[in-house]
Amino acid sequence: MAAKYLSIAQEIKQRIQSQRYPATEPLPDQLALAAEFNTSRMTIQQAMRQLIVEGIIYARQGQGTFVRKNFRQLSQWDVAGSDYFGATETWRHLGEVTSQVIAFEVRFPNEKEQASLLMSADAPVYDFIRLRLVNGEPISLDMTVMPVALVPGLNKSHLESSVFRYVRETLGLKMMGSYRVVRACKPDARDREYLNCDETDPVLELEQVIYLEDGTPLEYAHCHYRYDHGGFVMVNNG
């Protein structure tokens, strides 16, 4: 299941989008929210930090937390650029998220993968391709490489549910950051087959490296989204 602060952040976001929490008034204070969600104040603080990173709210010293007046009502497919919780958590508010395993093998990494994952040529990696669907509709085609040594015991059932959940809850690893490049590209034969793309439809490609809290790269992936089912929200809070 999702970390509790993420579930709370999602609920608060939905309240903002429905204008239950209007931009003209401060959000309920952290103690009130902690009591409502039956959790600790620290968990509420984590949820608030997540929403600040996404550019939805801001804190005004001595006055409380407010919705940004220029907060854009997002498309249901838009994803925060800082998000690295995996497709299962990202899309779950839209309905049933499922994964179809297209390919799964263990092999040795090529030069690009060695550089991205900071590993040697003779260290094996998992190489898997998954079609991600929401309520049976294809959303993304994900091509992922992971070091076998970091994620022992990975199997098809994990790929069909949530790899990140296995990493967090079973292996006890914590993800703390990502490096991402977003680009537009033409659909290849696999995109056309699994994402139902026409030859002239653009595809949004996300190339990413996900890191553990000690800086060790956990995965190197290329995710392809249909042009009408992909968007990334980048917020600079500096």
HURA-V590525 format. One record per residue. N is the residue number from 1. RES is the residue in three letters. BURIAL is # if it has 9 or more other ideal C-beta (glycine too) atoms within 8 Angstrom, else .. Layout:
n=N res=RES burial=BURIAL
n=N res=RES burial=BURIAL
This chain:
n=1 res=MET burial=.
n=2 res=ALA burial=.
n=3 res=ALA burial=.
n=4 res=LYS burial=#
n=5 res=TYR burial=#
n=6 res=LEU burial=#
n=7 res=SER burial=#
n=8 res=ILE burial=#
n=9 res=ALA burial=#
n=10 res=GLN burial=#
n=11 res=GLU burial=#
n=12 res=ILE burial=#
n=13 res=LYS burial=#
n=14 res=GLN burial=#
n=15 res=ARG burial=#
n=16 res=ILE burial=#
n=17 res=GLN burial=.
n=18 res=SER burial=.
n=19 res=GLN burial=.
n=20 res=ARG burial=.
n=21 res=TYR burial=#
n=22 res=PRO burial=.
n=23 res=ALA burial=.
n=24 res=THR burial=.
n=25 res=GLU burial=.
n=26 res=PRO burial=#
n=27 res=LEU burial=#
n=28 res=PRO burial=.
n=29 res=ASP burial=.
n=30 res=GLN burial=#
n=31 res=LEU burial=.
n=32 res=ALA burial=.
n=33 res=LEU burial=#
n=34 res=ALA burial=#
n=35 res=ALA burial=.
n=36 res=GLU burial=.
n=37 res=PHE burial=#
n=38 res=ASN burial=.
n=39 res=THR burial=.
n=40 res=SER burial=.
n=41 res=ARG burial=.
n=42 res=MET burial=.
n=43 res=THR burial=#
n=44 res=ILE burial=#
n=45 res=GLN burial=#
n=46 res=GLN burial=#
n=47 res=ALA burial=#
n=48 res=MET burial=#
n=49 res=ARG burial=.
n=50 res=GLN burial=#
n=51 res=LEU burial=#
n=52 res=ILE burial=#
n=53 res=VAL burial=#
n=54 res=GLU burial=#
n=55 res=GLY burial=#
n=56 res=ILE burial=#
n=57 res=ILE burial=#
n=58 res=TYR burial=.
n=59 res=ALA burial=#
n=60 res=ARG burial=#
n=61 res=GLN burial=.
n=62 res=GLY burial=.
n=63 res=GLN burial=.
n=64 res=GLY burial=.
n=65 res=THR burial=#
n=66 res=PHE burial=#
n=67 res=VAL burial=#
n=68 res=ARG burial=#
n=69 res=LYS burial=.
n=70 res=ASN burial=.
n=71 res=PHE burial=#
n=72 res=ARG burial=.
n=73 res=GLN burial=.
n=74 res=LEU burial=.
n=75 res=SER burial=.
n=76 res=GLN burial=.
n=77 res=TRP burial=#
n=78 res=ASP burial=#
n=79 res=VAL burial=#
n=80 res=ALA burial=#
n=81 res=GLY burial=#
n=82 res=SER burial=.
n=83 res=ASP burial=.
n=84 res=TYR burial=#
n=85 res=PHE burial=#
n=86 res=GLY burial=#
n=87 res=ALA burial=#
n=88 res=THR burial=#
n=89 res=GLU burial=#
n=90 res=THR burial=#
n=91 res=TRP burial=#
n=92 res=ARG burial=#
n=93 res=HIS burial=.
n=94 res=LEU burial=.
n=95 res=GLY burial=.
n=96 res=GLU burial=.
n=97 res=VAL burial=#
n=98 res=THR burial=.
n=99 res=SER burial=#
n=100 res=GLN burial=.
n=101 res=VAL burial=#
n=102 res=ILE burial=#
n=103 res=ALA burial=.
n=104 res=PHE burial=#
n=105 res=GLU burial=.
n=106 res=VAL burial=.
n=107 res=ARG burial=.
n=108 res=PHE burial=.
n=109 res=PRO burial=#
n=110 res=ASN burial=.
n=111 res=GLU burial=.
n=112 res=LYS burial=.
n=113 res=GLU burial=#
n=114 res=GLN burial=#
n=115 res=ALA burial=.
n=116 res=SER burial=#
n=117 res=LEU burial=#
n=118 res=LEU burial=.
n=119 res=MET burial=#
n=120 res=SER burial=.
n=121 res=ALA burial=.
n=122 res=ASP burial=.
n=123 res=ALA burial=#
n=124 res=PRO burial=#
n=125 res=VAL burial=#
n=126 res=TYR burial=#
n=127 res=ASP burial=#
n=128 res=PHE burial=#
n=129 res=ILE burial=#
n=130 res=ARG burial=#
n=131 res=LEU burial=#
n=132 res=ARG burial=#
n=133 res=LEU burial=#
n=134 res=VAL burial=#
n=135 res=ASN burial=.
n=136 res=GLY burial=.
n=137 res=GLU burial=.
n=138 res=PRO burial=#
n=139 res=ILE burial=#
n=140 res=SER burial=#
n=141 res=LEU burial=#
n=142 res=ASP burial=#
n=143 res=MET burial=#
n=144 res=THR burial=#
n=145 res=VAL burial=#
n=146 res=MET burial=#
n=147 res=PRO burial=#
n=148 res=VAL burial=#
n=149 res=ALA burial=.
n=150 res=LEU burial=#
n=151 res=VAL burial=#
n=152 res=PRO burial=.
n=153 res=GLY burial=.
n=154 res=LEU burial=#
n=155 res=ASN burial=.
n=156 res=LYS burial=.
n=157 res=SER burial=.
n=158 res=HIS burial=#
n=159 res=LEU burial=#
n=160 res=GLU burial=#
n=161 res=SER burial=#
n=162 res=SER burial=#
n=163 res=VAL burial=#
n=164 res=PHE burial=#
n=165 res=ARG burial=#
n=166 res=TYR burial=#
n=167 res=VAL burial=#
n=168 res=ARG burial=#
n=169 res=GLU burial=.
n=170 res=THR burial=.
n=171 res=LEU burial=#
n=172 res=GLY burial=.
n=173 res=LEU burial=#
n=174 res=LYS burial=.
n=175 res=MET burial=#
n=176 res=MET burial=.
n=177 res=GLY burial=.
n=178 res=SER burial=#
n=179 res=TYR burial=.
n=180 res=ARG burial=#
n=181 res=VAL burial=.
n=182 res=VAL burial=#
n=183 res=ARG burial=.
n=184 res=ALA burial=.
n=185 res=CYS burial=.
n=186 res=LYS burial=.
n=187 res=PRO burial=#
n=188 res=ASP burial=.
n=189 res=ALA burial=.
n=190 res=ARG burial=#
n=191 res=ASP burial=#
n=192 res=ARG burial=#
n=193 res=GLU burial=.
n=194 res=TYR burial=#
n=195 res=LEU burial=#
n=196 res=ASN burial=.
n=197 res=CYS burial=#
n=198 res=ASP burial=.
n=199 res=GLU burial=.
n=200 res=THR burial=.
n=201 res=ASP burial=#
n=202 res=PRO burial=.
n=203 res=VAL burial=#
n=204 res=LEU burial=#
n=205 res=GLU burial=#
n=206 res=LEU burial=#
n=207 res=GLU burial=#
n=208 res=GLN burial=#
n=209 res=VAL burial=#
n=210 res=ILE burial=#
n=211 res=TYR burial=#
n=212 res=LEU burial=#
n=213 res=GLU burial=.
n=214 res=ASP burial=.
n=215 res=GLY burial=.
n=216 res=THR burial=.
n=217 res=PRO burial=#
n=218 res=LEU burial=#
n=219 res=GLU burial=#
n=220 res=TYR burial=#
n=221 res=ALA burial=#
n=222 res=HIS burial=.
n=223 res=CYS burial=#
n=224 res=HIS burial=#
n=225 res=TYR burial=#
n=226 res=ARG burial=#
n=227 res=TYR burial=#
n=228 res=ASP burial=.
n=229 res=HIS burial=.
n=230 res=GLY burial=#
n=231 res=GLY burial=#
n=232 res=PHE burial=#
n=233 res=VAL burial=#
n=234 res=MET burial=.
n=235 res=VAL burial=#
n=236 res=ASN burial=.
n=237 res=ASN burial=.
n=238 res=GLY burial=.
